[in-house]
Amino acid sequence: MTIEEFKEYARMGNPLNTNEILNLMDRMSNEARKITFRLNTEYHTPDEVRAYLSELFGYKVPDTFRVFPPFYTDFGKNITVEEGVFINACCHFQDHGGVTIGAGSQIGHNVVFATLNHGLAPEERKMTYPAPIVLGKNVWIGSNATILQGVKIGDNAIVAAGAVVTKDVPANTIVGGVPAKIIKSIKKV
């Protein structure tokens, strides 16, 4: 199975439960750890950080992309970032299901993106189900927020620090709490 075949399979929400898929996930996890260990163990210039992330993500990331390491991911090949994205230190991306971050978005310290969930029945708990996380343009995710699988966050939205986002967030709104709820709308200037 190729990375592209895996991404297509995951996009459909199919369970990640075949030996072929599990072997690919294991190989990609090992590769991601090798790259992130190198990235996270000493200071690197912004260009060097982007080179590591280009290797990790499998494509050349934009020159305007900025990350403050350490950065963690357990797959790495299903992350898409657009122009002007900033990711602060200690973020964790579980990206098997796909993480897309729109232009100009900002991600605070210790944010978690979790694109997998387990089966609910005890006999199904070892099985994981992917769903993508998609951020629109100019989204701001506050420190220590957790974004769960299948969530779409609209343009210009803000997720308050510490929020756990379990449902889609409309554009131009602020959400917060556990689970996150709409706090207010953002008025356009």
Residue, then its C-alpha position, 0 to 999 in steps of 0.5 A: m500500500t502506498i501513502e496515497e492509497f492509505k490517505e484515500y482509504a483513511r479519507m473514507g473513514n474505513p477502519l485501520n485494521t488490516n495487516e497491510i495498513l498496520n505495517l504501513m502505519d508502523r513504518m511511517s511512525n518509525e520514520a516520523r520519530k526519526i525525523t522529529f527526534r532530529l528536529n527536536t534535539e537541538y536548535h535549527t534555523p527556520d529554514e532548517v526546521r522547514a527542511y525537516l518538516s518538508e521531509l516529514f510531510g513529504y512535500k516542500v512546505p511554504d517558505t512562510f510556514r513557521v514552527f517552534p520545535p519541539f513538534y510531534t507527530d506519529f505519522g507525518k505524511n497526512i499534514t497539509v499547511e498553507e501559506g503563513v501558518f505558525i505552529n508554536a512549541c510542543c504541539h502533537f499531530q496524530d495525522h493518520g486521518g489528515v490535518t489541513i491548516g488554512a493560510g494564516s492560521q496560528i496554533g498555540h502551545n501544546v495543541v493536540f490534533a487527534t484524527l483517530n478514534h477507537g471502537l466503543a465496544p470492548e472487542e473493537r477498542k484496538m480498531t481505529y477509525p480516521a477522520p480529517i481535521v480541517l482548519g479554514k483560513n486565519v484560524w487561531i487555536g489557543s494553547n492546550a486545546t484539543i481538536l478531535q477527529g472529523v472537526k472542521i473549523g471555519d475561517n477566522a474562528i478562534v478556539a479558546a485555550g484549553a478547549v476540547v473541540t468535538k464538533d464543527v466550528p462555524a466561521n467567525t466565531i469564538v468557541g471555548g470549554v469542554p466540550a467547546k461551545i460557541i461563546k460569541s461571534i466575531k464582527k467583521v471590520 
